[in-house]
Every structure is written in C-alpha cells, then in structure tokens.
Amino acid sequence: MSGAGAPQAGSIDGRGLDVVIIAGTWHDTITNGLIAGAERVLNEAQATHRLVRVPGSFELAVAAQAAFAGGADAVVALGVIIRGGTPHFEYVSAATTDGLTRVSLDAGKPVGFGVLTLDDEQQGLDRAGLEGSKEDKGAEAADAALRTALLIRELRG
C-alpha cells in the first residue's frame, strides 16, 4: 500500500475554484467510491464542482482538455484499469497517464490523478474509500487538485 507515506494536511478553502470531476464508467463500485471521496473533499472545501462521465480511462485526457477550455481551474481524473492477460493494460495505463500529464502542462492547471492501475479488483476496493477500504484515492486526488490550483493562483499573483 502506498498510503503509509501519504501527506496529512488540514482543511482547504476552495471557494472561487471551479473543479470538474471526470470519471470513467468501468468498475462501478470502485469508481463510485472514488467519486464519493472526491465530492466529499470538494464539498468540504466549498469548491464549485460538477461530475462528468466518460466511457473509460483512455478518454479522461480529452475530457480534461475540454474542461480546461471551458474555464475549469482544476480537474479530478478518476478511473480504474485492471491488468488482464494481454498488453492492453500497459497501453491504456501509459496513454492515460501521459495524456493527463500533457493536458495539465499544456493548460498550466492541475489534474488530480485518481486513476487506479491495479492487478486485481480487490486492490481497487482497498483504495476506493469504501467502508473497509484502507485508502481513499478519490479524496486524495481532489485534495491534490485543490491544493495545486491554489498554489498556482498564488504563484501567478
């Protein structure tokens, strides 16, 4: 588990930030847990936010690009990619990660990365913020997006 080194941070004032949560539609139980965690953090921070769904993780980058073109201050990208018996996992994982990185850098705005790349479904259930989960990666991705958006705002003065 990666949670042992996770930062412990205080509350965030996200008022005035417009955030788009973009989530894939695969593996509903895990994805819905990620969405709930992200929405909880954004609500607590009082950030304006909305949810859009895309067919899968591969489509997250182009939807994030559109969200930024529409004025979003930050995106929270949520998806689930589970390893199978073919190289498809590596291609989709790499393309999703590279695409979201490119979109973030091109826009100069943060993408909270909540895309789970897993060996099996149980790893996702352990990270989805569900009852009994060990981690809440949706909440962590939203927290990272908010904190980075606020930092960028401060740096640009």
Secondary structure, 3 states (H helix, E strand, C coil): CCHHHCCCCCCCCCCCCEEEEEEECCCHHHHHHHHHHHHHHHHHHCCEEEEEEECCHHHHHHHHHHHHHCCCCEEEEEEEEECCCCCHHHHHHHHHHHHHHHHHHHHCCCEEEEEEEECCHHHHHHHECCCCCCCEHHHHHHHHHHHHHHHHHHHHC
